[in-house]
């Protein structure tokens, strides 16, 4: 019984996190086991079936939920009586299903009966009663009884905040219902206030809960609550007044890139826990955050209700104090956890302008996008009408630019059309400002903005200084203390190196693997299927850069100690065993981004349909993006079974644990290192952002593969300027302009493949 109860609780946990596939798998598993052990009419079995039906209700699978609730209600009525808590629960849920199916009269009969029974048995302050009050108000909205519904929602909310707490799921649901109703009734100011309350409370909720959730669970939480965020954005767009642009920017500032930000912070805590000096602090921080998350999800109880606000406040103060202690030891951690304000972002922009692109969903679930423009302290916004057209233009431009033989006119004809749709509407807000920060979203993360062509037939590169950043937060943070001196070059690894294979540990793995293959096991999926050809051009590129560096005056203030590692010594371990962060890190190798494993996805779907097998870990895009180092081809079949610190694969997740705080520049001279999984509101989940989260100021990465000669020329021009003291941003821009002026290299194919992301000062 205890095991079965835990299995049910696990299903409930997955459900609360929004991972409905895993939740369904576990509910069906426990139903099957309870049926075998206790019988199909046993209370335990019926409870599990009720939970499964409730999952279907949440997942909008109403036709599947209806017969289960009907049967469970009938059996509980017979076994427990019509006024039993379980019977009333099934009755109320059946009413909710009928409401969702449009059977409003049936729904009213069920929910009204459930509410009456619950008030009689439990009183008005019980969570079950509050559930029914919310549900009957929802029904009244559909029936057009809006004033009655409004009164009930307000009464329900007041009681829920007192009894369940401000961050309880029921409280949030009533708040959302109240906000939507006020909006439809034309009570705009009241609706705005409620939406703003929801947004602020959800920020608090996510900050508490995401910290103690696993990487994949965080994605589930974000997805689960994204509709709430979309509703707030739509509300702001509908009021269209002086508050709109600034509040839209606040949404972006708080939520854009949140997943990777939290992942980075927790990874830093894990890293610091290895220090004897900090171990006790990190452990105390983790435990305190767990308590805070638990209280947030559970809400107040009869025992702690009077003290609940103070308990939560004290825990938050303790978290802040512990984070300050860790921040004293790590500027990177201090910056990661800093609460950034809009005014700090505006101050960080200086005299420059900023475009913050934001994707969201319309009320019909259509994919939409808007841009917030900040210039000279003034906020404005523009909502795009035809995002599908823009997306197709972005892909068309990328395709034509990647054609090395494309004519200039062909490229510009596509680029000017995209400029008219994407950029022209923003020019009024930008005015004459020539230096513009851009934070892309969605597909714009892989758009080479500099290639856009204006109505004067000029590339934006020629007239504007465009600086790509991942999120507005980057503008408000003080630069980390820069590392000094070293230029570390890793170029042209020998992917066939067998150094690791010759270790005793690897030989043992090889023996086991040989036995497995002989027994019929299949190898070679995912990362284990990686295999790369040599890159002689990459090794030559590294040598050219070292020569450029060594030519500089060793006595000048800009001199750097340069080291190059190639072939068999170009190992992943070089990055893990650094004595300190280099000032510049140049990596010329193969990069990769694997698409989501189709077999894994199908297996998960199959499991959710009733298989009793244990599912594999959920998919994480940070484990599918990476760089290749020496020995990868030889080690690939054994990935995961040999030392992950030097197996030849550096994933984006592993990058987060590197100590690169203060590194001024990382150059990823590898094809498609700018790519990754594009998530709405999260940017590119891949190498680029991971290096930034690891403490790197600026990252140069590529959107597509360029010829060895073109890459070497661009990098030579760039380093020739950068190593004499010019800023990385200015050096890259001038190198590109020089190539644009050279007939042989003027095609955007050569100069626009690489993009710099970061504050770029």
PAZA-991122 format. One record per residue (C-alpha): residue number from 1; residue in three letters; y, x, z. Coordinates in steps of 0.1 Angstrom, whole numbers, plus 5000, padded with zeros to 4 digits. Layout:
NUM	ALA	Y	X	Z
...
This chain:
1	UNK	5000	5000	5000
2	UNK	5025	5028	5008
3	UNK	5018	5045	4974
4	UNK	5023	5012	4956
5	UNK	5055	5005	4975
6	UNK	5068	5039	4966
7	UNK	5059	5034	4929
8	UNK	5079	5001	4930
9	UNK	5109	5019	4946
10	UNK	5107	5046	4920
11	UNK	5109	5019	4893
12	UNK	5139	5003	4911
13	UNK	5156	5037	4913
14	UNK	5152	5043	4875
15	UNK	5166	5008	4869
16	UNK	5196	5014	4891
17	UNK	5203	5046	4871
18	UNK	5201	5028	4838
19	UNK	5168	5044	4827
20	UNK	5152	5011	4818
21	UNK	5123	5026	4798
22	UNK	5110	5046	4827
23	UNK	5117	5017	4851
24	UNK	5096	4993	4829
25	UNK	5068	5018	4828
26	UNK	5066	5021	4865
27	UNK	5069	4983	4872
28	UNK	5041	4976	4848
29	UNK	5020	5003	4863
30	UNK	5024	4990	4899
31	UNK	5018	4954	4887
32	UNK	4985	4964	4871
33	UNK	4974	4983	4902
34	UNK	4984	4955	4926
35	UNK	4966	4930	4904
36	UNK	4934	4951	4906
37	UNK	4936	4956	4943
38	UNK	4951	4924	4957
39	UNK	4949	4899	4929
40	UNK	4974	4884	4905
41	UNK	4988	4858	4930
42	UNK	4992	4882	4959
43	UNK	5028	4885	4973
44	UNK	5030	4922	4964
45	UNK	5020	4914	4928
46	UNK	5045	4886	4925
47	UNK	5073	4908	4940
48	UNK	5066	4934	4913
49	UNK	5066	4908	4886
50	UNK	5099	4894	4898
51	UNK	5113	4929	4897
52	UNK	5101	4935	4862
53	UNK	5116	4902	4851
54	UNK	5149	4912	4867
55	UNK	5148	4944	4847
56	UNK	5144	4923	4815
57	UNK	5173	4902	4827
58	UNK	5195	4933	4830
59	UNK	5182	4946	4797
60	UNK	5191	4913	4780
61	UNK	5155	4905	4772
62	UNK	5159	4870	4784
63	UNK	5130	4854	4765
64	UNK	5106	4879	4782
65	UNK	5121	4873	4816
66	UNK	5121	4835	4816
67	UNK	5083	4828	4818
68	UNK	5078	4855	4845
69	UNK	5106	4840	4867
70	UNK	5092	4805	4861
71	UNK	5057	4814	4872
72	UNK	5068	4835	4902
73	UNK	5091	4807	4914
74	UNK	5063	4782	4912
75	UNK	5038	4803	4930
76	UNK	5062	4814	4957
77	UNK	5073	4778	4963
78	UNK	5036	4769	4969
79	UNK	5028	4799	4990
80	UNK	5061	4805	5010
81	UNK	5080	4772	5008
82	UNK	5112	4763	4989
83	UNK	5136	4778	5014
84	UNK	5119	4812	5016
85	UNK	5141	4842	5006
86	UNK	5117	4852	4978
87	UNK	5115	4817	4964
88	UNK	5153	4813	4963
89	UNK	5156	4847	4947
90	UNK	5133	4838	4918
91	UNK	5151	4804	4915
92	UNK	5185	4821	4912
93	UNK	5172	4846	4887
94	UNK	5157	4819	4866
95	UNK	5191	4802	4866
96	UNK	5207	4834	4854
97	UNK	5183	4837	4826
98	UNK	5189	4801	4815
99	UNK	5226	4808	4816
100	UNK	5222	4838	4793
101	UNK	5200	4817	4770
102	UNK	5228	4791	4768
103	UNK	5209	4764	4787
104	UNK	5239	4757	4810
105	UNK	5228	4725	4825
106	UNK	5194	4739	4835
107	UNK	5212	4770	4848
108	UNK	5236	4750	4869
109	UNK	5207	4731	4885
110	UNK	5189	4762	4895
111	UNK	5218	4784	4907
112	UNK	5234	4755	4926
113	UNK	5201	4749	4944
114	UNK	5197	4786	4951
115	UNK	5232	4788	4965
116	UNK	5227	4758	4987
117	UNK	5194	4771	5000
118	UNK	5208	4806	5007
119	UNK	5239	4793	5025
120	UNK	5217	4771	5047
121	UNK	5192	4798	5055
122	UNK	5214	4829	5056
123	UNK	5251	4818	5058
124	UNK	5279	4828	5035
125	UNK	5281	4865	5044
126	UNK	5246	4874	5033
127	UNK	5242	4895	5001
128	UNK	5218	4869	4985
129	UNK	5244	4842	4991
130	UNK	5271	4864	4976
131	UNK	5249	4870	4946
132	UNK	5246	4832	4939
133	UNK	5283	4827	4944
134	UNK	5291	4853	4917
135	UNK	5265	4837	4894
136	UNK	5278	4801	4898
137	UNK	5313	4813	4891
138	UNK	5300	4831	4859
139	UNK	5284	4798	4849
140	UNK	5317	4778	4855
141	UNK	5335	4802	4832
142	UNK	5311	4794	4804
143	UNK	5315	4757	4812
144	UNK	5353	4760	4810
145	UNK	5359	4755	4847
146	UNK	5381	4786	4849
147	UNK	5403	4777	4879
148	UNK	5372	4768	4900
149	UNK	5355	4801	4889
150	UNK	5387	4821	4897
151	UNK	5388	4807	4932
152	UNK	5350	4815	4938
153	UNK	5353	4850	4924
154	UNK	5382	4859	4947
155	UNK	5364	4845	4977
156	UNK	5332	4863	4967
157	UNK	5350	4896	4962
158	UNK	5367	4894	4996
159	UNK	5334	4888	5013
160	UNK	5316	4915	4993
161	UNK	5342	4941	5002
162	UNK	5338	4933	5039
163	UNK	5300	4929	5039
164	UNK	5287	4953	5012
165	UNK	5315	4977	5007
166	UNK	5339	4986	4978
167	UNK	5313	5006	4958
168	UNK	5283	4982	4960
169	UNK	5269	4971	4926
170	UNK	5276	4934	4935
171	UNK	5312	4942	4943
172	UNK	5317	4960	4910
173	UNK	5301	4931	4891
174	UNK	5324	4906	4907
175	UNK	5354	4928	4901
176	UNK	5345	4930	4864
177	UNK	5340	4893	4861
178	UNK	5373	4887	4879
179	UNK	5391	4911	4856
180	UNK	5377	4895	4824
181	UNK	5385	4860	4836
182	UNK	5421	4869	4845
183	UNK	5425	4885	4811
184	UNK	5412	4854	4792
185	UNK	5434	4831	4813
186	UNK	5465	4851	4803
187	UNK	5471	4864	4838
188	UNK	5478	4899	4823
189	UNK	5494	4916	4853
190	UNK	5467	4904	4877
191	UNK	5440	4915	4852
192	UNK	5456	4949	4848
193	UNK	5456	4955	4886
194	UNK	5419	4946	4889
195	UNK	5409	4967	4859
196	UNK	5428	4996	4874
197	UNK	5411	4991	4908
198	UNK	5377	4991	4890
199	UNK	5385	5023	4872
200	UNK	5397	5042	4903
201	UNK	5367	5030	4924
202	UNK	5343	5039	4897
203	UNK	5358	5074	4895
204	UNK	5350	5077	4932
205	UNK	5315	5063	4928
206	UNK	5307	5087	4899
207	UNK	5320	5117	4918
208	UNK	5298	5109	4948
209	UNK	5266	5100	4929
210	UNK	5266	5123	4899
211	UNK	5267	5154	4921
212	UNK	5233	5147	4936
213	UNK	5216	5133	4905
214	UNK	5195	5153	4880
215	UNK	5209	5163	4846
216	UNK	5192	5134	4827
217	UNK	5200	5108	4854
218	UNK	5237	5116	4851
219	UNK	5235	5106	4814
220	UNK	5219	5073	4825
221	UNK	5246	5066	4850
222	UNK	5274	5074	4825
223	UNK	5258	5052	4798
224	UNK	5252	5023	4823
225	UNK	5289	5022	4833
226	UNK	5304	5030	4799
227	UNK	5309	4993	4790
228	UNK	5331	4989	4821
229	UNK	5353	5018	4808
230	UNK	5354	5004	4773
231	UNK	5367	4970	4788
232	UNK	5395	4988	4806
233	UNK	5405	5006	4773
234	UNK	5405	4973	4754
235	UNK	5426	4958	4782
236	UNK	5452	4986	4779
237	UNK	5453	4983	4741
238	UNK	5459	4946	4744
239	UNK	5489	4949	4768
240	UNK	5505	4976	4745
241	UNK	5535	4984	4767
242	UNK	5549	5015	4783
243	UNK	5519	5019	4805
244	UNK	5493	5019	4778
245	UNK	5494	5054	4764
246	UNK	5497	5071	4798
247	UNK	5468	5050	4813
248	UNK	5446	5057	4782
249	UNK	5453	5094	4788
250	UNK	5443	5090	4825
251	UNK	5409	5075	4813
252	UNK	5404	5106	4791
253	UNK	5414	5130	4818
254	UNK	5390	5115	4844
255	UNK	5360	5108	4822
256	UNK	5360	5130	4791
257	UNK	5334	5158	4794
258	UNK	5325	5146	4829
259	UNK	5287	5152	4824
260	UNK	5290	5188	4816
261	UNK	5317	5194	4842
262	UNK	5294	5181	4870
263	UNK	5264	5200	4856
264	UNK	5285	5232	4856
265	UNK	5297	5226	4892
266	UNK	5262	5220	4906
267	UNK	5248	5250	4887
268	UNK	5275	5272	4903
269	UNK	5264	5259	4937
270	UNK	5228	5268	4929
271	UNK	5239	5303	4918
272	UNK	5261	5308	4950
273	UNK	5232	5297	4972
274	UNK	5215	5330	4963
275	UNK	5241	5348	4983
276	UNK	5232	5353	5020
277	UNK	5268	5348	5029
278	UNK	5271	5315	5011
279	UNK	5236	5300	5015
280	UNK	5244	5280	5046
281	UNK	5276	5266	5031
282	UNK	5259	5255	4999
283	UNK	5230	5239	5018
284	UNK	5254	5220	5040
285	UNK	5275	5209	5010
286	UNK	5244	5196	4992
287	UNK	5231	5177	5023
288	UNK	5266	5162	5029
289	UNK	5269	5151	4993
290	UNK	5235	5135	4995
291	UNK	5245	5115	5026
292	UNK	5277	5104	5009
293	UNK	5258	5093	4978
294	UNK	5233	5074	4999
295	UNK	5260	5055	5018
296	UNK	5278	5048	4986
297	UNK	5247	5032	4969
298	UNK	5235	5014	5001
299	UNK	5268	5001	5014
300	UNK	5274	4992	5051
301	UNK	5247	4978	5073
302	UNK	5249	4956	5105
303	UNK	5247	4988	5126
304	UNK	5274	5008	5109
305	UNK	5297	4981	5094
306	UNK	5326	4986	5118
307	UNK	5325	5024	5115
308	UNK	5316	5025	5077
309	UNK	5350	5035	5063
310	UNK	5354	5062	5089
311	UNK	5319	5076	5083
312	UNK	5326	5078	5045
313	UNK	5361	5093	5051
314	UNK	5347	5120	5074
315	UNK	5319	5129	5049
316	UNK	5345	5132	5021
317	UNK	5367	5155	5043
318	UNK	5336	5176	5051
319	UNK	5328	5179	5013
320	UNK	5364	5190	5006
321	UNK	5363	5215	5034
322	UNK	5330	5230	5022
323	UNK	5341	5232	4986
324	UNK	5373	5250	4997
325	UNK	5351	5275	5015
326	UNK	5331	5281	4983
327	UNK	5363	5282	4963
328	UNK	5376	5310	4984
329	UNK	5347	5331	4971
330	UNK	5348	5318	4935
331	UNK	5379	5311	4915
332	UNK	5357	5295	4888
333	UNK	5343	5270	4913
334	UNK	5377	5263	4927
335	UNK	5390	5254	4893
336	UNK	5359	5233	4884
337	UNK	5364	5211	4914
338	UNK	5402	5209	4912
339	UNK	5417	5174	4909
340	UNK	5440	5175	4879
341	UNK	5470	5152	4875
342	UNK	5487	5140	4843
343	UNK	5519	5158	4853
344	UNK	5500	5191	4857
345	UNK	5486	5187	4821
346	UNK	5521	5180	4807
347	UNK	5535	5210	4825
348	UNK	5506	5232	4811
349	UNK	5514	5221	4776
350	UNK	5549	5237	4778
351	UNK	5570	5228	4747
352	UNK	5539	5221	4726
353	UNK	5524	5187	4716
354	UNK	5490	5174	4724
355	UNK	5466	5150	4706
356	UNK	5438	5135	4727
357	UNK	5412	5117	4705
358	UNK	5391	5091	4724
359	UNK	5361	5071	4712
360	UNK	5352	5037	4727
361	UNK	5334	5005	4719
362	UNK	5350	4972	4707
363	UNK	5341	4939	4722
364	UNK	5316	4935	4694
365	UNK	5301	4969	4703
366	UNK	5316	4985	4672
367	UNK	5324	5022	4674
368	UNK	5362	5027	4676
369	UNK	5387	5056	4681
370	UNK	5422	5061	4692
371	UNK	5446	5090	4697
372	UNK	5470	5096	4726
373	UNK	5500	5118	4716
374	UNK	5520	5137	4742
375	UNK	5552	5154	4730
376	UNK	5582	5165	4751
377	UNK	5568	5144	4780
378	UNK	5567	5113	4759
379	UNK	5534	5093	4755
380	UNK	5524	5073	4725
381	UNK	5491	5062	4710
382	UNK	5475	5051	4677
383	UNK	5444	5030	4673
384	UNK	5424	5037	4640
385	UNK	5413	5006	4621
386	UNK	5386	5020	4599
387	UNK	5366	5046	4618
388	UNK	5337	5043	4594
389	UNK	5359	5054	4565
390	UNK	5372	5084	4586
391	UNK	5337	5094	4595
392	UNK	5325	5094	4559
393	UNK	5356	5114	4549
394	UNK	5348	5140	4576
395	UNK	5313	5144	4564
396	UNK	5325	5146	4527
397	UNK	5350	5173	4536
398	UNK	5325	5193	4555
399	UNK	5301	5190	4525
400	UNK	5326	5201	4499
401	UNK	5340	5230	4520
402	UNK	5305	5244	4525
403	UNK	5301	5246	4488
404	UNK	5310	5283	4482
405	UNK	5318	5275	4445
406	UNK	5339	5244	4451
407	UNK	5373	5244	4433
408	UNK	5405	5243	4454
409	UNK	5415	5210	4439
410	UNK	5382	5194	4448
411	UNK	5386	5204	4484
412	UNK	5423	5194	4486
413	UNK	5417	5160	4471
414	UNK	5393	5151	4499
415	UNK	5414	5169	4525
416	UNK	5446	5150	4517
417	UNK	5428	5116	4518
418	UNK	5415	5124	4553
419	UNK	5450	5137	4563
420	UNK	5465	5104	4553
421	UNK	5439	5084	4573
422	UNK	5436	5106	4604
423	UNK	5468	5127	4607
424	UNK	5496	5110	4590
425	UNK	5498	5081	4615
426	UNK	5503	5107	4643
427	UNK	5532	5125	4627
428	UNK	5559	5102	4641
429	UNK	5548	5111	4676
430	UNK	5545	5148	4668
431	UNK	5579	5151	4653
432	UNK	5588	5187	4643
433	UNK	5566	5203	4669
434	UNK	5545	5230	4652
435	UNK	5521	5241	4680
436	UNK	5497	5213	4688
437	UNK	5467	5211	4712
438	UNK	5439	5189	4700
439	UNK	5410	5176	4721
440	UNK	5385	5160	4696
441	UNK	5360	5133	4702
442	UNK	5329	5121	4684
443	UNK	5325	5135	4649
444	UNK	5359	5151	4650
445	UNK	5343	5178	4671
446	UNK	5329	5193	4639
447	UNK	5360	5188	4617
448	UNK	5378	5220	4606
449	UNK	5413	5205	4612
450	UNK	5431	5235	4596
451	UNK	5416	5224	4562
452	UNK	5434	5191	4562
453	UNK	5460	5191	4534
454	UNK	5494	5174	4538
455	UNK	5515	5157	4511
456	UNK	5531	5190	4502
457	UNK	5497	5203	4491
458	UNK	5496	5227	4520
459	UNK	5467	5233	4544
460	UNK	5477	5225	4580
461	UNK	5468	5261	4588
462	UNK	5498	5272	4568
463	UNK	5525	5252	4587
464	UNK	5510	5243	4621
465	UNK	5494	5262	4649
466	UNK	5465	5240	4659
467	UNK	5447	5248	4692
468	UNK	5414	5231	4698
469	UNK	5405	5224	4735
470	UNK	5376	5206	4750
471	UNK	5395	5184	4774
472	UNK	5430	5179	4788
473	UNK	5418	5195	4821
474	UNK	5419	5229	4803
475	UNK	5457	5227	4801
476	UNK	5463	5222	4838
477	UNK	5441	5250	4851
478	UNK	5455	5284	4858
479	UNK	5437	5311	4838
480	UNK	5409	5329	4856
481	UNK	5417	5365	4866
482	UNK	5409	5384	4833
483	UNK	5382	5410	4832
484	UNK	5394	5443	4819
485	UNK	5382	5468	4794
486	UNK	5348	5463	4781
487	UNK	5339	5450	4746
488	UNK	5301	5441	4747
489	UNK	5285	5437	4713
490	UNK	5250	5423	4708
491	UNK	5242	5423	4671
492	UNK	5211	5419	4649
493	UNK	5183	5417	4674
494	UNK	5147	5425	4664
495	UNK	5131	5391	4667
496	UNK	5097	5405	4662
497	UNK	5099	5430	4691
498	UNK	5066	5429	4711
499	UNK	5080	5445	4742
500	UNK	5074	5415	4764
501	UNK	5040	5409	4749
502	UNK	5028	5442	4763
503	UNK	5036	5434	4799
504	UNK	5006	5425	4822
505	UNK	5020	5390	4829
506	UNK	5023	5382	4791
507	UNK	4987	5396	4784
508	UNK	4974	5371	4810
509	UNK	4992	5342	4794
510	UNK	4980	5353	4760
511	UNK	4943	5352	4772
512	UNK	4948	5317	4786
513	UNK	4966	5306	4754
514	UNK	4937	5320	4732
515	UNK	4913	5300	4752
516	UNK	4934	5268	4748
517	UNK	4937	5273	4711
518	UNK	4900	5278	4708
519	UNK	4895	5245	4727
520	UNK	4917	5227	4701
521	UNK	4951	5227	4718
522	UNK	4981	5224	4694
523	UNK	5010	5248	4698
524	UNK	5043	5252	4681
525	UNK	5065	5222	4689
526	UNK	5101	5223	4700
527	UNK	5114	5258	4710
528	UNK	5079	5272	4707
529	UNK	5082	5265	4669
530	UNK	5113	5288	4666
531	UNK	5110	5317	4641
532	UNK	5139	5336	4626
533	UNK	5142	5361	4597
534	UNK	5160	5395	4604
535	UNK	5198	5396	4601
536	UNK	5207	5431	4588
537	UNK	5242	5418	4581
538	UNK	5247	5410	4618
539	UNK	5238	5445	4628
540	UNK	5262	5459	4603
541	UNK	5289	5435	4615
542	UNK	5285	5448	4650
543	UNK	5288	5484	4639
544	UNK	5320	5476	4619
545	UNK	5336	5459	4650
546	UNK	5326	5489	4671
547	UNK	5343	5513	4646
548	UNK	5374	5492	4646
549	UNK	5375	5493	4684
550	UNK	5368	5530	4686
551	UNK	5397	5537	4662
552	UNK	5422	5524	4687
553	UNK	5441	5549	4708
554	UNK	5420	5554	4739
555	UNK	5451	5562	4759
556	UNK	5468	5529	4751
557	UNK	5469	5500	4776
558	UNK	5448	5480	4751
559	UNK	5419	5504	4749
560	UNK	5385	5491	4756
561	UNK	5351	5507	4764
562	UNK	5329	5493	4736
563	UNK	5291	5491	4737
564	UNK	5267	5479	4711
565	UNK	5231	5468	4714
566	UNK	5210	5461	4683
567	UNK	5174	5457	4673
568	UNK	5148	5460	4701
569	UNK	5174	5466	4729
570	UNK	5194	5435	4719
571	UNK	5177	5415	4747
572	UNK	5187	5384	4765
573	UNK	5185	5404	4798
574	UNK	5217	5422	4788
575	UNK	5237	5392	4797
576	UNK	5219	5386	4830
577	UNK	5221	5421	4843
578	UNK	5258	5428	4836
579	UNK	5276	5446	4865
580	UNK	5306	5425	4858
581	UNK	5320	5401	4832
582	UNK	5331	5419	4800
583	UNK	5366	5412	4787
584	UNK	5351	5404	4752
585	UNK	5316	5395	4743
586	UNK	5305	5394	4706
587	UNK	5271	5381	4698
588	UNK	5259	5383	4662
589	UNK	5226	5366	4659
590	UNK	5209	5333	4649
591	UNK	5221	5303	4667
592	UNK	5202	5270	4667
593	UNK	5205	5234	4677
594	UNK	5173	5213	4676
595	UNK	5176	5176	4670
596	UNK	5160	5153	4696
597	UNK	5122	5156	4696
598	UNK	5111	5126	4676
599	UNK	5075	5129	4690
600	UNK	5089	5130	4725
601	UNK	5111	5099	4719
602	UNK	5082	5080	4704
603	UNK	5059	5090	4732
604	UNK	5084	5077	4758
605	UNK	5087	5044	4738
606	UNK	5050	5041	4737
607	UNK	5047	5047	4774
608	UNK	5072	5020	4781
609	UNK	5050	4996	4764
610	UNK	5023	4998	4790
611	UNK	5005	5031	4789
612	UNK	4997	5044	4824
613	UNK	5001	5081	4815
614	UNK	5028	5101	4833
615	UNK	5059	5105	4810
616	UNK	5073	5140	4801
617	UNK	5107	5151	4814
618	UNK	5136	5133	4797
619	UNK	5153	5151	4769
620	UNK	5183	5173	4776
621	UNK	5205	5185	4747
622	UNK	5215	5216	4767
623	UNK	5179	5228	4764
624	UNK	5179	5223	4726
625	UNK	5210	5245	4718
626	UNK	5208	5283	4721
627	UNK	5209	5318	4708
628	UNK	5181	5341	4697
629	UNK	5176	5376	4711
630	UNK	5151	5404	4707
631	UNK	5114	5393	4708
632	UNK	5119	5356	4702
633	UNK	5094	5354	4673
634	UNK	5068	5371	4693
635	UNK	5074	5353	4725
636	UNK	5080	5318	4711
637	UNK	5044	5305	4715
638	UNK	5046	5314	4752
639	UNK	5081	5300	4761
640	UNK	5080	5285	4795
641	UNK	5051	5305	4806
642	UNK	5067	5340	4806
643	UNK	5099	5353	4823
644	UNK	5126	5329	4812
645	UNK	5153	5355	4820
646	UNK	5142	5377	4790
647	UNK	5121	5355	4767
648	UNK	5144	5359	4737
649	UNK	5160	5324	4740
650	UNK	5193	5318	4758
651	UNK	5198	5280	4760
652	UNK	5231	5263	4766
653	UNK	5218	5253	4800
654	UNK	5210	5290	4809
655	UNK	5245	5300	4798
656	UNK	5259	5279	4827
657	UNK	5243	5304	4851
658	UNK	5259	5335	4835
659	UNK	5287	5352	4854
660	UNK	5314	5353	4828
661	UNK	5344	5344	4849
662	UNK	5375	5361	4835
663	UNK	5359	5369	4801
664	UNK	5388	5365	4777
665	UNK	5368	5359	4746
666	UNK	5333	5352	4735
667	UNK	5326	5353	4697
668	UNK	5294	5336	4686
669	UNK	5290	5350	4651
670	UNK	5260	5329	4644
671	UNK	5255	5299	4621
672	UNK	5262	5265	4636
673	UNK	5270	5276	4671
674	UNK	5298	5250	4671
675	UNK	5273	5223	4667
676	UNK	5253	5204	4694
677	UNK	5247	5169	4704
678	UNK	5278	5148	4700
679	UNK	5281	5122	4728
680	UNK	5308	5096	4729
681	UNK	5334	5108	4753
682	UNK	5316	5140	4761
683	UNK	5324	5162	4732
684	UNK	5298	5186	4718
685	UNK	5269	5191	4742
686	UNK	5260	5227	4733
687	UNK	5268	5264	4734
688	UNK	5305	5262	4730
689	UNK	5313	5241	4761
690	UNK	5286	5259	4782
691	UNK	5303	5293	4776
692	UNK	5337	5277	4787
693	UNK	5321	5262	4818
694	UNK	5307	5297	4826
695	UNK	5342	5309	4829
696	UNK	5351	5321	4794
697	UNK	5388	5315	4784
698	UNK	5383	5312	4746
699	UNK	5352	5308	4724
700	UNK	5350	5314	4687
701	UNK	5320	5297	4671
702	UNK	5310	5286	4636
703	UNK	5305	5252	4619
704	UNK	5283	5265	4591
705	UNK	5267	5297	4578
706	UNK	5290	5320	4559
707	UNK	5281	5351	4537
708	UNK	5277	5384	4556
709	UNK	5306	5399	4536
710	UNK	5329	5370	4544
711	UNK	5321	5370	4581
712	UNK	5325	5408	4583
713	UNK	5359	5406	4566
714	UNK	5372	5379	4589
715	UNK	5359	5396	4620
716	UNK	5373	5430	4609
717	UNK	5407	5415	4603
718	UNK	5406	5396	4636
719	UNK	5396	5425	4658
720	UNK	5420	5448	4640
721	UNK	5448	5426	4653
722	UNK	5433	5415	4686
723	UNK	5424	5450	4698
724	UNK	5460	5461	4693
725	UNK	5473	5436	4719
726	UNK	5478	5404	4698
727	UNK	5465	5372	4715
728	UNK	5431	5360	4703
729	UNK	5447	5328	4690
730	UNK	5474	5346	4670
731	UNK	5449	5372	4657
732	UNK	5425	5346	4644
733	UNK	5453	5326	4627
734	UNK	5468	5356	4610
735	UNK	5433	5368	4599
736	UNK	5427	5334	4583
737	UNK	5461	5333	4566
738	UNK	5455	5368	4551
739	UNK	5422	5356	4537
740	UNK	5439	5324	4523
741	UNK	5464	5347	4505
742	UNK	5435	5368	4490
743	UNK	5422	5352	4458
744	UNK	5387	5364	4464
745	UNK	5385	5349	4499
746	UNK	5409	5320	4497
747	UNK	5383	5293	4498
748	UNK	5381	5274	4531
749	UNK	5344	5281	4530
750	UNK	5352	5316	4543
751	UNK	5381	5312	4566
752	UNK	5376	5278	4582
753	UNK	5339	5282	4592
754	UNK	5349	5298	4625
755	UNK	5370	5278	4650
756	UNK	5385	5290	4683
757	UNK	5382	5266	4713
758	UNK	5401	5272	4745
759	UNK	5436	5273	4758
760	UNK	5442	5300	4732
761	UNK	5472	5317	4749
